[in-house]
Amino acid sequence: MLSALLVCLASVIAYLAYLASGSYFISSAILLSSSALEALESVTLFTSVEQPWVLAFAYASGIGLAYLAVLLRAWALRRSSRLYAIVGNVRVYVTSSLRILASTFAPMSCVFISRATLLFLTPQEVDAAIMHEVGHRSSGYRWVHLAVSLLVSLTAASSLGYAIETPSLFSVACAAAYLYSCFVAAKSSSWIFEHEADRFAARKGYAYELCTSLAKIATCSKLREACFGEAMLLLENPQMLKQMARSRSVLKDVAELLKPLPNLHPPTETRIHALLTSLTV
């Protein structure tokens, strides 16, 4: 279980190193090495039981089913959407969803943006959101993120298999520790991936528009409804954005990262802080 604690610590250090340096090379080395060592330890633990072949079957089946689910979802969305724009070799589709969202799927060169997003954001902010999604497909970090995801999935499968095959208080505690460390590592990698997409949009000249769109979406998410009118115009004020950025702190980032909540996007204040910093560099 010591390796699980080390992975959590490494995940926090990797994220903070990325924020400090703006480069994912050091963070990638930290995340990949710690995740690989934990995966090796968990697999060694599981292969000590009588039926280690179950792990290989369960892992391969899980990855295959997850990939198939993503393909089917992207195919269904594409069938029910209309073409909105083409950015490079990426096709942008508009869905009929009334939720404010934009997403992309790795197996297909396409980005999906909802009709509600087109109504809620300004045209420049929509372009910024699209550039953010295109950034996911253009960043070299996507391969690191994929590798980390596969490693933590292997660790999770191994630890669960060990707890099922040898049920005891110790095996359950080990599985819980491994699963939590996998969660933190995946979350750290996902946050870095989001920042990389933000940086791509910023390099394309959409840093400020991405800030305002993030502020609007975060505000409406807290209110659990779409907001319009003067209240949203206030969020386009540079002073308001700077105030949001100043509310960010390292301790808050670490606390959010370690929370057992499936938030795969970094705090809005942290993203705005990083984007405004890129404007002054």
WOKA-V202409 format. One record per pair of residues at least 24 apart in sequence whose ideal C-beta (glycine too) atoms are under 10 Angstrom apart, sorted by the first residue. I is the first residue (numbers start at 1). J is the second residue. D is the distance in whole Angstrom. If there is no record, write none. Layout:
i = [I & I]
j = [J & J]
d = [D & D]
//
This chain:
i = [1 & 1 & 1 & 1 & 1 & 1 & 1 & 1 & 1 & 2 & 2 & 3 & 3 & 3 & 3 & 3 & 3 & 3 & 3 & 3 & 3 & 3 & 4 & 4 & 4 & 4 & 4 & 4 & 4 & 4 & 4 & 4 & 4 & 4 & 4 & 4 & 4 & 4 & 5 & 5 & 5 & 6 & 6 & 6 & 6 & 7 & 7 & 7 & 7 & 7 & 7 & 7 & 7 & 7 & 7 & 7 & 7 & 7 & 7 & 7 & 7 & 7 & 8 & 8 & 8 & 8 & 8 & 8 & 8 & 8 & 8 & 8 & 8 & 9 & 9 & 9 & 10 & 10 & 10 & 10 & 10 & 10 & 10 & 10 & 11 & 11 & 11 & 11 & 11 & 11 & 11 & 11 & 11 & 11 & 11 & 11 & 11 & 11 & 11 & 12 & 12 & 12 & 12 & 12 & 12 & 12 & 12 & 13 & 14 & 14 & 14 & 14 & 14 & 14 & 15 & 15 & 15 & 15 & 15 & 15 & 15 & 15 & 15 & 15 & 15 & 15 & 16 & 16 & 16 & 16 & 16 & 17 & 18 & 18 & 18 & 18 & 18 & 18 & 18 & 19 & 19 & 19 & 19 & 19 & 19 & 19 & 19 & 19 & 19 & 19 & 20 & 22 & 22 & 22 & 22 & 22 & 22 & 22 & 24 & 24 & 24 & 24 & 24 & 24 & 24 & 24 & 24 & 24 & 24 & 25 & 25 & 25 & 27 & 27 & 27 & 27 & 27 & 27 & 28 & 28 & 28 & 28 & 28 & 28 & 28 & 28 & 28 & 29 & 30 & 30 & 31 & 31 & 31 & 31 & 31 & 31 & 31 & 31 & 31 & 31 & 31 & 32 & 32 & 32 & 32 & 32 & 32 & 34 & 34 & 34 & 34 & 34 & 35 & 35 & 35 & 35 & 35 & 35 & 35 & 35 & 35 & 35 & 35 & 35 & 35 & 35 & 36 & 36 & 36 & 36 & 36 & 37 & 37 & 38 & 38 & 38 & 38 & 38 & 38 & 38 & 38 & 38 & 38 & 39 & 39 & 39 & 39 & 39 & 39 & 39 & 39 & 39 & 39 & 39 & 40 & 40 & 40 & 40 & 41 & 41 & 41 & 41 & 42 & 42 & 42 & 42 & 42 & 42 & 42 & 42 & 42 & 42 & 42 & 42 & 42 & 42 & 42 & 42 & 43 & 43 & 43 & 43 & 43 & 43 & 43 & 44 & 45 & 45 & 45 & 45 & 45 & 45 & 45 & 45 & 45 & 45 & 46 & 46 & 46 & 46 & 46 & 46 & 46 & 46 & 46 & 46 & 46 & 46 & 47 & 47 & 47 & 48 & 48 & 48 & 49 & 49 & 49 & 49 & 49 & 49 & 50 & 50 & 51 & 51 & 52 & 52 & 52 & 54 & 54 & 54 & 54 & 55 & 55 & 55 & 55 & 55 & 55 & 55 & 56 & 58 & 58 & 58 & 58 & 58 & 59 & 59 & 59 & 59 & 59 & 59 & 59 & 60 & 61 & 62 & 62 & 62 & 62 & 63 & 63 & 63 & 63 & 63 & 66 & 66 & 67 & 67 & 68 & 70 & 70 & 70 & 70 & 71 & 71 & 71 & 71 & 73 & 73 & 73 & 74 & 74 & 74 & 74 & 74 & 74 & 74 & 74 & 75 & 75 & 75 & 77 & 77 & 77 & 77 & 77 & 78 & 78 & 78 & 78 & 80 & 81 & 81 & 81 & 81 & 81 & 82 & 83 & 84 & 84 & 84 & 84 & 84 & 84 & 84 & 85 & 85 & 85 & 85 & 85 & 86 & 87 & 87 & 87 & 87 & 87 & 87 & 87 & 87 & 88 & 88 & 88 & 89 & 89 & 90 & 90 & 90 & 90 & 90 & 90 & 92 & 92 & 92 & 92 & 92 & 94 & 98 & 99 & 100 & 100 & 100 & 100 & 100 & 100 & 100 & 101 & 101 & 102 & 102 & 102 & 102 & 102 & 102 & 102 & 102 & 103 & 103 & 104 & 104 & 104 & 104 & 104 & 104 & 104 & 104 & 105 & 105 & 106 & 106 & 106 & 106 & 106 & 108 & 109 & 109 & 110 & 111 & 111 & 116 & 117 & 117 & 117 & 119 & 119 & 120 & 120 & 120 & 120 & 120 & 120 & 120 & 120 & 121 & 121 & 121 & 121 & 121 & 121 & 122 & 122 & 122 & 122 & 122 & 122 & 123 & 124 & 124 & 124 & 124 & 124 & 124 & 124 & 125 & 125 & 125 & 125 & 125 & 125 & 125 & 125 & 125 & 125 & 125 & 125 & 126 & 126 & 127 & 127 & 127 & 127 & 127 & 127 & 127 & 128 & 128 & 128 & 128 & 128 & 128 & 128 & 128 & 128 & 128 & 128 & 128 & 128 & 128 & 128 & 129 & 129 & 129 & 129 & 129 & 129 & 129 & 130 & 130 & 130 & 131 & 131 & 131 & 131 & 131 & 131 & 131 & 131 & 131 & 131 & 131 & 132 & 132 & 132 & 132 & 132 & 132 & 132 & 132 & 132 & 132 & 132 & 132 & 132 & 132 & 133 & 133 & 133 & 134 & 134 & 134 & 134 & 135 & 135 & 135 & 135 & 135 & 135 & 135 & 135 & 135 & 135 & 135 & 135 & 135 & 135 & 136 & 136 & 136 & 136 & 136 & 137 & 137 & 138 & 138 & 138 & 138 & 138 & 139 & 139 & 139 & 139 & 139 & 139 & 139 & 140 & 141 & 141 & 141 & 141 & 141 & 141 & 141 & 142 & 142 & 142 & 144 & 144 & 144 & 144 & 145 & 145 & 145 & 145 & 145 & 145 & 146 & 146 & 147 & 148 & 148 & 148 & 148 & 148 & 148 & 148 & 148 & 149 & 149 & 149 & 149 & 149 & 149 & 151 & 151 & 151 & 151 & 152 & 152 & 152 & 152 & 152 & 152 & 152 & 152 & 152 & 152 & 153 & 153 & 154 & 155 & 155 & 155 & 155 & 156 & 156 & 156 & 156 & 157 & 179 & 180 & 180 & 183 & 183 & 183 & 183 & 183 & 184 & 184 & 184 & 184 & 186 & 186 & 187 & 187 & 187 & 187 & 187 & 187 & 187 & 187 & 187 & 187 & 187 & 188 & 188 & 188 & 189 & 190 & 190 & 190 & 190 & 190 & 191 & 191 & 191 & 191 & 191 & 191 & 191 & 191 & 191 & 191 & 192 & 193 & 193 & 193 & 194 & 194 & 194 & 194 & 194 & 195 & 195 & 195 & 195 & 195 & 195 & 197 & 198 & 198 & 198 & 198 & 198 & 198 & 199 & 199 & 199 & 201 & 201 & 202 & 202 & 202 & 202 & 202 & 202 & 202 & 203 & 206 & 207 & 207 & 207 & 207 & 207 & 207 & 207 & 208 & 208 & 208 & 208 & 208 & 208 & 209 & 209 & 210 & 210 & 210 & 211 & 211 & 211 & 211 & 211 & 211 & 211 & 211 & 211 & 211 & 211 & 211 & 211 & 211 & 211 & 211 & 212 & 212 & 212 & 212 & 212 & 212 & 214 & 214 & 214 & 214 & 214 & 214 & 214 & 214 & 215 & 215 & 215 & 215 & 215 & 215 & 215 & 215 & 217 & 218 & 218 & 218 & 218 & 218 & 218 & 218 & 219 & 219 & 221 & 222 & 238 & 238 & 241 & 241 & 241 & 241 & 241 & 242 & 242 & 242 & 243 & 243 & 244 & 244 & 244 & 244 & 244 & 244 & 244 & 245 & 245 & 245 & 245 & 245 & 245 & 245 & 245 & 245 & 246 & 246 & 246 & 247 & 247 & 248 & 248 & 248 & 249]
j = [41 & 170 & 173 & 174 & 175 & 176 & 177 & 178 & 181 & 41 & 177 & 34 & 37 & 38 & 39 & 40 & 41 & 42 & 155 & 177 & 178 & 181 & 38 & 41 & 42 & 155 & 159 & 174 & 175 & 176 & 177 & 178 & 179 & 180 & 181 & 182 & 184 & 185 & 177 & 180 & 181 & 34 & 37 & 38 & 181 & 31 & 34 & 35 & 37 & 38 & 39 & 41 & 152 & 155 & 177 & 178 & 180 & 181 & 182 & 184 & 185 & 188 & 34 & 177 & 180 & 181 & 182 & 183 & 184 & 185 & 188 & 257 & 258 & 34 & 181 & 184 & 34 & 35 & 37 & 38 & 181 & 184 & 185 & 188 & 35 & 148 & 152 & 181 & 182 & 183 & 184 & 185 & 186 & 187 & 188 & 189 & 191 & 257 & 258 & 184 & 185 & 188 & 250 & 253 & 254 & 257 & 258 & 188 & 148 & 185 & 188 & 189 & 191 & 192 & 184 & 187 & 188 & 189 & 191 & 192 & 195 & 253 & 254 & 257 & 266 & 270 & 188 & 250 & 253 & 254 & 257 & 192 & 141 & 188 & 191 & 192 & 195 & 196 & 274 & 191 & 192 & 195 & 248 & 250 & 253 & 266 & 270 & 273 & 274 & 277 & 250 & 195 & 196 & 199 & 274 & 277 & 278 & 281 & 139 & 140 & 141 & 144 & 145 & 189 & 192 & 193 & 195 & 196 & 199 & 140 & 141 & 144 & 141 & 144 & 188 & 189 & 192 & 195 & 140 & 141 & 143 & 144 & 145 & 147 & 148 & 189 & 192 & 144 & 185 & 188 & 144 & 145 & 147 & 148 & 151 & 152 & 185 & 186 & 188 & 189 & 192 & 144 & 147 & 148 & 151 & 185 & 189 & 148 & 151 & 181 & 185 & 188 & 147 & 148 & 149 & 150 & 151 & 152 & 154 & 155 & 181 & 182 & 185 & 186 & 188 & 189 & 147 & 148 & 151 & 154 & 155 & 151 & 155 & 151 & 152 & 154 & 155 & 158 & 159 & 178 & 181 & 182 & 185 & 150 & 151 & 152 & 153 & 154 & 155 & 156 & 157 & 158 & 178 & 182 & 151 & 154 & 155 & 158 & 155 & 158 & 159 & 178 & 151 & 152 & 154 & 155 & 156 & 157 & 158 & 159 & 160 & 161 & 162 & 174 & 175 & 178 & 181 & 182 & 154 & 155 & 157 & 158 & 159 & 161 & 162 & 158 & 155 & 158 & 159 & 161 & 162 & 166 & 171 & 174 & 175 & 178 & 154 & 155 & 157 & 158 & 159 & 160 & 161 & 162 & 163 & 164 & 165 & 166 & 158 & 161 & 162 & 162 & 165 & 166 & 161 & 162 & 164 & 165 & 166 & 171 & 165 & 166 & 161 & 165 & 158 & 161 & 165 & 157 & 161 & 164 & 165 & 154 & 157 & 158 & 160 & 161 & 162 & 165 & 157 & 157 & 158 & 160 & 161 & 164 & 150 & 153 & 154 & 156 & 157 & 158 & 161 & 157 & 157 & 153 & 154 & 156 & 157 & 149 & 150 & 153 & 154 & 157 & 149 & 153 & 106 & 107 & 107 & 105 & 106 & 107 & 108 & 105 & 106 & 107 & 108 & 103 & 105 & 112 & 103 & 104 & 105 & 106 & 107 & 108 & 110 & 112 & 105 & 107 & 108 & 103 & 105 & 108 & 110 & 112 & 105 & 108 & 110 & 112 & 112 & 110 & 112 & 113 & 114 & 115 & 115 & 110 & 111 & 112 & 113 & 115 & 118 & 126 & 130 & 111 & 113 & 126 & 127 & 130 & 110 & 111 & 127 & 130 & 131 & 133 & 134 & 137 & 204 & 134 & 137 & 138 & 134 & 137 & 130 & 133 & 134 & 136 & 137 & 138 & 126 & 127 & 130 & 133 & 134 & 118 & 226 & 226 & 129 & 213 & 216 & 217 & 220 & 221 & 226 & 129 & 217 & 126 & 128 & 129 & 130 & 132 & 133 & 213 & 217 & 133 & 136 & 130 & 132 & 133 & 134 & 135 & 136 & 137 & 197 & 136 & 137 & 136 & 137 & 142 & 145 & 146 & 137 & 134 & 137 & 137 & 136 & 137 & 226 & 213 & 217 & 226 & 226 & 228 & 213 & 216 & 217 & 220 & 226 & 227 & 228 & 232 & 209 & 212 & 213 & 216 & 217 & 232 & 209 & 212 & 213 & 216 & 232 & 236 & 209 & 205 & 206 & 208 & 209 & 210 & 212 & 213 & 206 & 208 & 209 & 210 & 211 & 212 & 213 & 214 & 215 & 216 & 217 & 236 & 209 & 213 & 201 & 204 & 205 & 206 & 209 & 210 & 213 & 198 & 201 & 202 & 204 & 205 & 206 & 207 & 208 & 209 & 210 & 211 & 212 & 213 & 214 & 275 & 201 & 206 & 209 & 210 & 213 & 214 & 217 & 201 & 204 & 206 & 197 & 198 & 200 & 201 & 202 & 203 & 204 & 205 & 206 & 209 & 210 & 194 & 196 & 197 & 198 & 199 & 200 & 201 & 202 & 204 & 206 & 210 & 213 & 214 & 271 & 197 & 200 & 201 & 197 & 200 & 201 & 204 & 193 & 194 & 195 & 196 & 197 & 198 & 199 & 200 & 201 & 202 & 203 & 204 & 206 & 210 & 193 & 194 & 196 & 197 & 200 & 197 & 200 & 196 & 197 & 200 & 203 & 204 & 192 & 193 & 195 & 196 & 197 & 199 & 200 & 196 & 189 & 192 & 193 & 195 & 196 & 197 & 199 & 193 & 196 & 197 & 189 & 192 & 193 & 196 & 186 & 189 & 190 & 192 & 193 & 196 & 189 & 193 & 189 & 182 & 185 & 186 & 188 & 189 & 190 & 192 & 193 & 182 & 185 & 186 & 189 & 190 & 193 & 182 & 185 & 186 & 189 & 178 & 179 & 181 & 182 & 183 & 184 & 185 & 186 & 187 & 189 & 182 & 186 & 182 & 179 & 181 & 182 & 185 & 181 & 182 & 183 & 186 & 182 & 260 & 258 & 260 & 258 & 259 & 260 & 261 & 262 & 257 & 258 & 259 & 260 & 262 & 264 & 256 & 257 & 258 & 259 & 260 & 261 & 262 & 263 & 264 & 265 & 266 & 257 & 258 & 266 & 264 & 262 & 263 & 264 & 265 & 266 & 253 & 256 & 257 & 263 & 264 & 265 & 266 & 267 & 270 & 271 & 266 & 264 & 265 & 266 & 264 & 265 & 266 & 270 & 271 & 265 & 266 & 270 & 271 & 274 & 275 & 271 & 266 & 271 & 272 & 274 & 275 & 278 & 274 & 275 & 278 & 275 & 278 & 274 & 275 & 276 & 277 & 278 & 279 & 281 & 278 & 275 & 272 & 274 & 275 & 276 & 277 & 278 & 279 & 236 & 238 & 241 & 275 & 276 & 279 & 236 & 275 & 271 & 272 & 275 & 235 & 236 & 238 & 240 & 241 & 242 & 244 & 245 & 268 & 271 & 272 & 273 & 274 & 275 & 276 & 279 & 236 & 237 & 238 & 240 & 241 & 272 & 241 & 244 & 265 & 268 & 269 & 271 & 272 & 275 & 240 & 241 & 244 & 245 & 268 & 269 & 271 & 272 & 268 & 244 & 265 & 267 & 268 & 269 & 271 & 272 & 244 & 268 & 268 & 268 & 276 & 279 & 269 & 272 & 273 & 275 & 276 & 272 & 273 & 276 & 269 & 272 & 268 & 269 & 270 & 271 & 272 & 273 & 276 & 269 & 270 & 271 & 272 & 273 & 274 & 275 & 276 & 277 & 272 & 273 & 276 & 272 & 273 & 272 & 273 & 274 & 273]
d = [10 & 9 & 7 & 6 & 10 & 9 & 4 & 8 & 9 & 9 & 9 & 8 & 6 & 5 & 10 & 9 & 5 & 8 & 9 & 9 & 8 & 8 & 7 & 9 & 9 & 9 & 9 & 8 & 10 & 9 & 4 & 5 & 9 & 7 & 4 & 8 & 9 & 10 & 8 & 10 & 7 & 6 & 8 & 8 & 8 & 9 & 5 & 7 & 8 & 5 & 10 & 10 & 9 & 8 & 10 & 9 & 9 & 4 & 8 & 7 & 6 & 10 & 9 & 9 & 7 & 5 & 10 & 9 & 5 & 8 & 9 & 9 & 7 & 8 & 9 & 9 & 4 & 8 & 9 & 9 & 9 & 9 & 8 & 9 & 9 & 9 & 10 & 8 & 10 & 9 & 5 & 5 & 9 & 7 & 4 & 8 & 10 & 7 & 9 & 8 & 10 & 7 & 10 & 9 & 6 & 6 & 7 & 9 & 10 & 8 & 6 & 8 & 10 & 7 & 10 & 9 & 5 & 9 & 6 & 6 & 9 & 7 & 8 & 6 & 8 & 10 & 9 & 7 & 7 & 8 & 9 & 10 & 9 & 9 & 8 & 5 & 7 & 9 & 10 & 9 & 9 & 8 & 10 & 8 & 8 & 9 & 7 & 9 & 7 & 10 & 10 & 9 & 10 & 8 & 8 & 9 & 8 & 9 & 8 & 8 & 5 & 7 & 9 & 10 & 6 & 9 & 8 & 6 & 10 & 10 & 9 & 9 & 9 & 8 & 8 & 8 & 6 & 10 & 9 & 7 & 9 & 4 & 9 & 9 & 8 & 9 & 8 & 9 & 10 & 9 & 7 & 9 & 9 & 5 & 9 & 9 & 6 & 10 & 7 & 6 & 8 & 7 & 6 & 6 & 7 & 10 & 9 & 9 & 9 & 9 & 7 & 10 & 8 & 5 & 9 & 9 & 4 & 6 & 9 & 7 & 9 & 8 & 5 & 9 & 10 & 8 & 9 & 9 & 6 & 9 & 10 & 9 & 10 & 8 & 8 & 9 & 5 & 9 & 9 & 7 & 7 & 8 & 8 & 9 & 5 & 8 & 9 & 5 & 5 & 9 & 10 & 7 & 10 & 9 & 9 & 9 & 9 & 10 & 8 & 9 & 10 & 9 & 10 & 10 & 7 & 5 & 8 & 8 & 4 & 5 & 10 & 9 & 7 & 9 & 9 & 6 & 10 & 9 & 7 & 8 & 9 & 5 & 10 & 10 & 10 & 9 & 10 & 7 & 8 & 9 & 5 & 9 & 9 & 7 & 10 & 9 & 10 & 10 & 8 & 4 & 8 & 9 & 5 & 5 & 10 & 10 & 8 & 9 & 9 & 10 & 9 & 8 & 9 & 9 & 8 & 7 & 9 & 4 & 6 & 10 & 7 & 9 & 9 & 7 & 10 & 9 & 9 & 10 & 6 & 9 & 8 & 9 & 6 & 6 & 9 & 5 & 9 & 9 & 9 & 6 & 9 & 8 & 7 & 10 & 9 & 7 & 6 & 9 & 5 & 8 & 9 & 10 & 10 & 7 & 10 & 9 & 7 & 9 & 7 & 7 & 9 & 9 & 10 & 8 & 9 & 7 & 10 & 6 & 7 & 6 & 9 & 8 & 10 & 5 & 8 & 10 & 7 & 10 & 9 & 9 & 4 & 9 & 6 & 5 & 7 & 8 & 9 & 9 & 8 & 9 & 8 & 9 & 8 & 5 & 9 & 7 & 6 & 8 & 10 & 9 & 6 & 9 & 9 & 10 & 10 & 9 & 9 & 9 & 7 & 10 & 8 & 9 & 8 & 9 & 9 & 10 & 9 & 7 & 10 & 8 & 9 & 6 & 8 & 9 & 5 & 10 & 10 & 7 & 9 & 8 & 10 & 9 & 9 & 8 & 5 & 10 & 6 & 9 & 10 & 10 & 6 & 8 & 8 & 7 & 8 & 9 & 9 & 9 & 9 & 6 & 7 & 8 & 6 & 9 & 9 & 8 & 10 & 5 & 7 & 7 & 5 & 9 & 10 & 7 & 9 & 10 & 9 & 4 & 8 & 9 & 5 & 6 & 9 & 10 & 10 & 8 & 8 & 7 & 10 & 8 & 10 & 10 & 7 & 9 & 9 & 8 & 7 & 9 & 9 & 10 & 8 & 9 & 9 & 7 & 8 & 8 & 6 & 8 & 8 & 8 & 9 & 8 & 5 & 7 & 8 & 9 & 8 & 8 & 8 & 9 & 10 & 8 & 9 & 10 & 7 & 9 & 5 & 10 & 9 & 9 & 8 & 10 & 5 & 8 & 9 & 6 & 4 & 9 & 10 & 8 & 9 & 9 & 9 & 8 & 9 & 9 & 9 & 6 & 7 & 9 & 10 & 9 & 5 & 9 & 9 & 9 & 4 & 8 & 8 & 4 & 4 & 8 & 8 & 6 & 9 & 10 & 8 & 9 & 9 & 7 & 6 & 9 & 9 & 9 & 10 & 9 & 8 & 9 & 7 & 4 & 9 & 9 & 5 & 9 & 5 & 9 & 8 & 8 & 10 & 5 & 6 & 10 & 7 & 5 & 9 & 10 & 8 & 6 & 9 & 9 & 10 & 7 & 10 & 9 & 8 & 7 & 8 & 8 & 9 & 9 & 10 & 7 & 4 & 7 & 7 & 3 & 6 & 9 & 9 & 8 & 10 & 10 & 7 & 8 & 8 & 5 & 8 & 9 & 9 & 9 & 8 & 6 & 10 & 10 & 10 & 7 & 10 & 4 & 6 & 8 & 6 & 8 & 8 & 6 & 6 & 9 & 5 & 9 & 10 & 7 & 8 & 9 & 7 & 8 & 8 & 10 & 9 & 5 & 7 & 8 & 5 & 9 & 9 & 10 & 9 & 10 & 6 & 7 & 8 & 4 & 9 & 9 & 9 & 10 & 9 & 6 & 7 & 9 & 10 & 9 & 8 & 9 & 10 & 9 & 9 & 8 & 4 & 8 & 9 & 5 & 5 & 10 & 8 & 8 & 9 & 9 & 8 & 8 & 5 & 9 & 10 & 5 & 9 & 9 & 10 & 10 & 9 & 7 & 10 & 10 & 7 & 9 & 8 & 7 & 6 & 9 & 9 & 10 & 8 & 9 & 6 & 9 & 9 & 10 & 9 & 8 & 7 & 7 & 10 & 9 & 6 & 10 & 10 & 9 & 10 & 9 & 4 & 8 & 9 & 9 & 9 & 7 & 9 & 8 & 7 & 4 & 9 & 8 & 9 & 9 & 9 & 10 & 10 & 8 & 5 & 6 & 10 & 7 & 10 & 7 & 8 & 7 & 6 & 9 & 10 & 9 & 6 & 9 & 7 & 6 & 8 & 8 & 8 & 7 & 8 & 10 & 9 & 6 & 10 & 10 & 5 & 8 & 10 & 8 & 9 & 10 & 9 & 5 & 7 & 9 & 6 & 5 & 9 & 8 & 8 & 8 & 8 & 7 & 9 & 10 & 8 & 9 & 6 & 9 & 9 & 9 & 10 & 5 & 10 & 8 & 8 & 9 & 8 & 5 & 9 & 10 & 5 & 7 & 9 & 5 & 9 & 9 & 9 & 7 & 9 & 9 & 9 & 9 & 5 & 9 & 6 & 6 & 8 & 7 & 6 & 6 & 10 & 7 & 9 & 10 & 7 & 8 & 9 & 10 & 9 & 4 & 9 & 9 & 9 & 10 & 9 & 9 & 10 & 9 & 10 & 10 & 6 & 9 & 9 & 7 & 9 & 9 & 7 & 10 & 10 & 7 & 5 & 10 & 10 & 5 & 8 & 9 & 6 & 9 & 9 & 5 & 4 & 9 & 8 & 5 & 8 & 10 & 8 & 10 & 9 & 9 & 8 & 5 & 9 & 10]
//
